[in-house]
Amino acid sequence: MKITFCGAAGEVTGSQHLIESGNLRILLDCGLFQGRRSESRIKNQQFLHKPARLDAVILSHAHTDHCGNLPSLYGEGFRGPIFCTPATADIAAVMLEDSAKIQAEDATHLNKRRAHGEPLVEPLYTRDEARATVRLFETIPYDTWRQIFPTLRIRFREAGHILGSAITELEFQEGGETRRVVFTGDLGRRSMPLLRDPQLVNGCDVLITESTYGNRVHPPADDIRDDLERLLKEAVERSGRVIIPAFSLGRTQQLVYFLNELTNAGRIPRIPVFVDSPLSKRLTDVFREHPGVFDSEVQHTLRTDKDPFDFPGLTYIATPEESMQLNRRPGAFVVIAASGMCESGRVLHHLKHGVENPNNTIAIMGFQAEHTLGRRIRDRQPFLKIYDREYRLNARVEVLEGLSAHADVHDLKWFFEHMGQTTGIGQAFLVHGEPDSLAGLGQVLREYCDEEPIVPQRGQSFTV
């Protein structure tokens, strides 16, 4: 068996790992690289394998850095099945359509600014390619073994990261023996709102694990309720805005769920809350279609509250005109807008109009990748470049970690310990992390592995 790490290796974005076993070529995820525009463009265009020769893709979940480059794969000739859970298929269909729209808009914007004689910028892929990609999805429910090829069967287990996210167990038949591979995708946290906890799985010959917070401990999620209550009360006192950059998928639904709880409990003042993202609205509708994967707390809430994603004072913004009106709105309000790392989307307009007012607050939620505007805000750099203009950061910056959807080091240790106590872990590969988190998790994982854990770099191959 040969494994080549084609993305999220020595870095966080662009998840993509190729497994070759016998004549089979299986790709785990196919995500977009995010970060510096020029560097990301090259990585997203240039595959380290031949897409047309792939037999299948296994998709762990529908975040853009895991599914967002699937249409490029299609454009390069891939026509095999893409296996995922039913909720992931529904979410990815929405995400890829939106991503294709953004690709077209970005290309138009760059072409308007290109120098004389420079070639036209083409979008990475089109809406037609995104829609054709979605037709390749084949869904497998959780906890069900599926023989997808004569020498390979897979099973999805709950990862608890976002709706539909899965840990993938792969069992290859090689030379009369079963070789077991576990791919965590992005592993979620225990005792988080909305979703069920990650499921434990038995040990394996090969483990490919994320390590986003491999050296960190998250504050309790309950702290977010207190933080949101405080921020909203302070906003009312100062007649200021609370601007929350949030990913349309997962983070926005968590925030709305918490605000619904706080509203039902009478803990927050009456303050308008706007979700300014048509994508978030479409994705929230998908959440409503899959209540069976919610945790027991939400199941209990649904007995008395038919919609945990709506409450008095909440408005989902649809049109650009409605969005622009918010920037002229007086008084206190909350706006939740994409994107979560402030690299695109409507949140840029709200930041442009809000960062210089000291009465406003920017609430940064969770991980912010290097070289993103979100990271610069989190680091409280005094000047921010937004749409090619410099703005002074006078608004208050609050960093709220309690809603991170990634497992922290305690969650990861809990997961690995069970694997070690069952059939053990042979060789482990650590991906999807920055250097400190990769190194920290390597120290933890060493205790449960037969071999020294490996931190692969992009393009490296290993025979296992």
C-alpha positions in Angstrom: 0.0 0.0 0.0 1.3 3.4 -1.0 0.0 6.7 0.5 0.8 10.1 -1.1 -0.1 13.3 0.7 -1.3 15.8 -1.8 -2.7 18.5 0.5 -3.2 19.5 4.2 0.3 18.0 4.7 2.4 20.3 6.9 -0.4 22.8 6.6 -4.1 23.1 7.4 -6.1 23.5 4.1 -6.6 21.6 0.9 -7.2 18.1 2.4 -6.3 15.4 -0.2 -4.6 12.0 0.3 -4.1 9.3 -2.3 -4.1 5.6 -1.3 -2.9 3.1 -3.9 -3.5 -0.6 -3.1 -3.1 -3.2 -5.8 -4.8 -1.6 -8.9 -7.0 0.6 -6.8 -6.4 4.4 -6.5 -8.6 6.0 -3.8 -8.5 9.7 -3.0 -9.5 10.8 0.5 -11.1 14.3 0.2 -10.4 16.9 -2.4 -10.4 20.3 -0.7 -9.5 23.8 -1.8 -6.2 25.4 -0.6 -6.9 28.7 1.1 -4.5 31.4 1.9 -2.3 33.6 -0.3 -4.2 34.0 -3.6 -1.4 33.3 -6.0 0.0 30.3 -4.1 -3.4 28.8 -3.6 -4.3 29.2 -7.2 -1.3 27.2 -8.3 -2.0 24.4 -5.8 -5.7 24.2 -6.7 -4.9 23.9 -10.4 -2.1 21.4 -10.2 -2.9 17.9 -9.0 -0.1 15.7 -7.8 -1.9 12.7 -9.4 -3.9 11.9 -12.5 -7.6 12.5 -11.7 -8.8 10.5 -14.6 -7.1 7.4 -13.2 -8.7 7.6 -9.8 -11.2 4.8 -9.0 -13.1 6.7 -6.3 -13.1 9.6 -3.9 -14.2 9.2 -0.3 -15.4 12.5 1.2 -15.2 13.0 4.9 -17.4 16.1 5.1 -18.5 19.2 3.1 -16.2 22.0 4.4 -14.6 23.8 1.5 -11.1 22.8 2.5 -12.2 19.1 2.1 -14.7 19.1 -0.8 -14.2 22.4 -2.6 -11.9 21.3 -5.4 -13.9 18.3 -6.5 -15.2 20.1 -9.6 -11.6 20.7 -10.7 -11.1 16.9 -10.3 -14.1 16.4 -12.6 -12.7 19.0 -15.0 -9.5 16.9 -15.3 -11.4 13.8 -16.2 -12.5 12.1 -13.0 -15.8 10.2 -13.5 -15.8 7.7 -10.6 -18.1 7.6 -7.5 -17.7 10.0 -4.6 -18.8 8.2 -1.4 -20.1 10.2 1.5 -23.0 10.3 4.1 -26.4 11.5 3.0 -26.1 14.8 4.9 -22.7 15.5 3.4 -24.1 15.0 -0.1 -26.9 17.5 0.5 -24.5 20.1 2.1 -21.8 19.6 -0.5 -24.3 20.2 -3.3 -25.0 23.7 -1.9 -21.3 24.4 -1.1 -20.0 23.5 -4.5 -22.7 25.6 -6.3 -21.7 28.5 -4.1 -18.0 27.9 -4.6 -18.5 27.9 -8.4 -20.3 31.2 -8.2 -17.4 32.7 -6.1 -14.8 31.4 -8.6 -16.7 33.2 -11.4 -16.9 36.4 -9.4 -13.3 36.3 -8.4 -12.2 35.8 -12.0 -14.3 38.8 -13.2 -12.9 41.0 -10.4 -9.3 40.0 -11.3 -9.8 40.5 -15.0 -11.0 44.1 -14.4 -7.8 44.8 -12.6 -5.3 42.9 -14.9 -2.6 44.9 -16.6 -2.6 45.4 -20.4 -1.5 42.3 -22.1 -1.9 39.9 -19.2 -4.0 36.8 -20.0 -7.6 36.5 -18.8 -8.1 34.7 -15.5 -10.4 31.7 -15.8 -12.4 30.4 -12.8 -11.1 27.2 -11.3 -14.4 25.6 -12.4 -17.9 26.4 -13.6 -21.3 25.8 -12.2 -21.9 23.1 -14.8 -18.8 21.2 -13.5 -20.0 21.6 -9.9 -23.4 20.2 -10.8 -21.9 17.3 -12.7 -19.7 16.6 -9.7 -22.7 16.3 -7.4 -24.2 13.7 -9.7 -21.3 11.4 -8.9 -22.2 11.3 -5.1 -23.1 7.9 -3.8 -24.3 8.0 -0.2 -23.7 5.5 2.6 -25.5 5.9 6.0 -23.5 5.8 9.2 -22.5 2.5 10.8 -23.0 0.4 7.6 -20.2 -1.5 5.9 -20.3 -1.1 2.1 -18.2 -3.2 -0.3 -17.3 -0.5 -2.9 -14.8 -2.6 -4.8 -13.9 -6.4 -4.6 -10.8 -5.6 -2.5 -12.2 -2.6 -0.5 -15.0 -2.1 1.9 -15.7 1.1 3.9 -17.8 2.3 6.9 -18.6 5.8 8.0 -18.8 6.6 11.7 -20.0 9.9 13.3 -17.1 12.4 13.5 -19.1 15.1 15.3 -17.4 17.9 13.4 -20.2 19.3 11.2 -23.5 17.9 10.0 -22.7 14.7 8.0 -19.0 14.5 8.9 -17.6 11.1 9.1 -14.6 9.1 10.3 -13.9 6.6 7.5 -12.8 3.0 8.2 -11.3 1.3 5.1 -10.5 -2.4 4.9 -8.3 -3.4 1.9 -7.6 -7.0 0.9 -3.9 -7.3 0.1 -2.2 -10.6 -0.5 -4.8 -12.5 1.4 -4.6 -10.2 4.4 -6.9 -7.3 5.6 -5.1 -4.0 5.8 -7.2 -1.6 8.0 -6.9 2.2 7.5 -8.7 4.9 9.6 -9.1 8.4 8.3 -10.4 10.8 10.9 -11.3 13.6 8.5 -11.9 16.5 10.9 -12.7 15.1 14.3 -15.2 16.9 16.4 -15.5 17.6 20.1 -17.4 15.9 22.8 -20.4 17.5 24.5 -20.9 20.2 21.8 -24.3 21.7 20.9 -26.3 20.3 18.0 -24.3 17.3 16.9 -23.7 13.9 18.4 -20.3 13.1 19.9 -17.6 11.4 17.8 -17.8 7.7 17.8 -14.9 5.6 19.0 -13.4 3.1 16.5 -11.0 0.2 16.9 -7.3 0.3 16.1 -5.8 0.0 12.6 -2.7 -0.7 10.6 -2.6 2.9 9.3 -4.1 6.0 10.9 -4.4 9.4 9.1 -5.5 12.0 11.6 -6.1 15.7 11.7 -4.2 17.7 14.3 -5.6 21.3 14.1 -5.7 21.7 17.9 -3.2 18.9 18.7 -1.5 21.0 21.3 -4.5 23.0 22.7 -7.3 22.7 25.2 -10.6 24.4 24.3 -12.6 26.3 26.9 -15.9 24.7 27.7 -18.6 25.4 25.1 -20.9 26.7 27.9 -18.6 29.7 28.2 -19.8 30.9 24.8 -23.3 31.4 26.2 -21.9 33.7 28.8 -19.6 35.5 26.3 -22.5 36.1 23.9 -24.7 37.4 26.7 -21.9 39.8 27.8 -21.2 41.0 24.2 -24.8 41.7 23.4 -25.4 43.6 26.7 -22.3 45.7 26.1 -23.3 46.4 22.5 -26.7 47.7 23.7 -25.0 49.9 26.3 -22.6 51.4 23.7 -25.1 51.4 20.8 -22.5 49.5 18.8 -22.5 46.6 16.4 -21.2 43.1 17.0 -19.7 41.8 13.8 -19.2 38.0 13.8 -17.4 36.5 10.8 -18.6 32.9 10.7 -18.5 30.0 8.3 -21.9 29.5 6.7 -21.6 25.8 7.4 -21.6 24.7 11.1 -20.5 27.8 12.9 -23.5 30.0 11.9 -25.9 27.3 12.9 -24.2 26.8 16.3 -24.4 30.5 17.0 -28.0 30.8 16.0 -28.8 27.8 18.2 -27.1 29.4 21.2 -28.8 32.7 20.6 -32.1 30.9 20.4 -31.4 29.3 23.8 -30.4 32.6 25.4 -33.6 34.2 24.0 -35.8 31.4 25.3 -34.1 31.8 28.7 -34.6 35.6 28.7 -30.8 36.1 29.2 -30.2 38.6 26.5 -31.7 42.1 25.7 -33.9 42.7 22.7 -31.3 43.3 20.0 -31.7 42.7 16.3 -29.7 39.8 15.0 -29.0 39.4 11.2 -27.6 36.4 9.5 -26.3 38.0 6.3 -25.6 35.1 4.1 -27.9 33.5 1.6 -25.6 30.4 1.7 -26.2 30.2 5.5 -29.9 30.2 5.0 -29.8 27.4 2.4 -27.5 25.4 4.6 -29.7 25.9 7.7 -32.6 24.5 5.6 -30.4 21.4 5.1 -29.9 21.1 8.8 -33.7 21.2 9.3 -34.0 18.2 6.8 -31.7 16.0 8.9 -32.9 16.2 12.5 -32.0 12.6 13.1 -28.3 13.4 13.4 -28.8 16.0 16.1 -27.8 15.2 19.7 -30.1 14.4 22.6 -30.2 18.0 23.8 -31.6 19.2 20.5 -34.0 16.3 20.4 -35.3 17.5 23.8 -35.5 21.1 22.6 -37.5 20.1 19.6 -40.3 18.9 21.9 -41.1 22.5 22.9 -39.4 24.6 20.2 -40.2 23.5 16.7 -37.3 25.4 15.1 -34.1 25.9 17.1 -32.7 28.0 14.2 -35.2 30.8 14.6 -36.3 33.2 17.3 -37.9 36.7 17.6 -35.6 39.4 16.4 -33.6 37.1 14.0 -33.6 38.0 10.3 -32.0 36.1 7.5 -30.8 38.6 4.9 -31.3 37.7 1.3 -30.5 40.5 -1.1 -27.3 42.6 -1.5 -29.5 45.7 -1.0 -30.7 44.5 2.4 -27.1 43.7 3.3 -26.0 47.3 2.3 -28.8 48.8 4.4 -27.3 47.2 7.5 -24.3 49.5 7.1 -26.5 52.5 7.4 -28.5 51.1 10.3 -28.2 53.1 13.6 -28.0 51.6 17.1 -27.0 48.2 18.4 -27.3 45.0 16.4 -25.5 41.8 15.6 -24.5 40.7 12.2 -23.3 37.1 11.5 -21.8 37.0 8.0 -19.4 34.8 5.9 -16.7 34.1 5.5 -15.3 32.8 8.7 -11.7 33.8 7.9 -12.7 37.1 6.4 -11.3 36.3 3.0 -14.4 36.9 0.9 -18.2 37.4 1.2 -20.4 40.1 2.8 -18.5 40.2 6.0 -15.8 42.3 4.3 -18.3 45.1 3.7 -19.4 45.0 7.4 -15.8 45.1 8.5 -15.0 47.9 6.1 -17.8 50.0 7.6 -17.3 48.9 11.2 -13.6 48.4 12.1 -12.8 52.0 12.7 -15.6 52.6 15.3 -14.4 51.9 18.9 -18.1 51.2 19.9 -18.2 48.2 17.7 -16.9 44.7 18.4 -15.5 42.0 16.1 -16.0 38.6 17.6 -13.5 36.1 16.1 -14.6 32.5 16.4 -12.1 29.7 16.3 -9.1 28.9 14.0 -7.9 31.5 11.6 -5.4 30.3 9.0 -2.1 32.2 8.4 -2.1 35.1 5.9 -5.9 35.6 6.2 -7.6 38.8 7.2 -9.2 36.9 10.1 -5.8 36.1 11.5 -4.7 39.7 11.2 -7.8 40.8 13.1 -7.2 38.1 15.7 -3.6 39.3 16.1 -5.0 42.9 16.4 -2.8 44.4 13.8 -3.3 48.2 13.8 -4.1 48.5 10.1 -6.2 46.2 8.0 -6.3 46.0 4.2 -9.9 45.5 3.0 -10.7 45.8 -0.7 -7.3 47.4 -1.4 -7.7 50.2 1.2 -6.1 50.5 4.7 -8.4 50.8 7.7 -7.4 51.5 11.3 -8.6 48.8 13.7 -10.3 50.8 16.4 -13.1 48.3 17.1 -12.7 45.9 20.0 -11.7 42.4 19.1 -13.0 39.4 21.1 -11.6 36.0 20.5 -14.1 33.3 21.4 -12.7 29.7 21.3 -15.5 27.8 22.9 -17.3 27.0 19.6 -14.4 25.4 17.8 -15.7 22.3 15.9 -12.3 20.6 16.1 -11.2 18.1 18.7 -8.7 19.5 21.2 -5.8 17.5 22.6 -8.0 15.9 25.3 -10.6 14.7 22.7 -7.8 13.4 20.4 -6.2 11.5 23.3 -9.5 10.0 24.3 -10.0 8.8 20.7 -6.5 7.4 20.3 -6.5 5.7 23.7 -9.4 3.6 22.7 -7.7 2.6 19.4 -4.6 1.7 21.3 -6.5 -0.4 23.8 -8.3 -2.4 21.1 -6.2 -3.6 18.2 -3.6 -0.9 18.5 -2.3 1.6 15.9 0.5 0.6 13.5 1.7 3.6 11.6 0.2 7.1 12.1 0.3 10.1 9.8 -0.5 13.5 11.2 -2.0 16.0 8.8 -4.2 19.1 8.8 -2.3 21.1 11.3 0.3 23.9 11.8 3.8 23.0 13.0 3.3 23.4 16.7 0.0 21.4 16.8 1.5 18.6 14.6 4.5 18.4 17.0 2.4 18.4 20.1 0.0 15.7 18.9 2.9 13.6 17.7 4.1 13.5 21.4 0.6 12.3 22.5 0.2 9.8 19.7 3.6 8.2 20.1 2.3 6.4 23.2 -0.3 4.4 21.2 1.6 3.6 18.0 3.9 0.8 17.0 6.0 3.1 14.8 7.1 6.7 15.3 4.3 9.0 14.1 5.1 10.8 10.8 4.3 14.4 9.8 4.3 14.2 6.0 4.9 17.1 3.7 2.9 17.9 0.5 4.0 15.5 -2.2 5.6 12.9 0.0 4.8 9.2 -0.5 5.1 6.3 1.9 4.8 2.6 1.5 3.2 1.0 4.4 
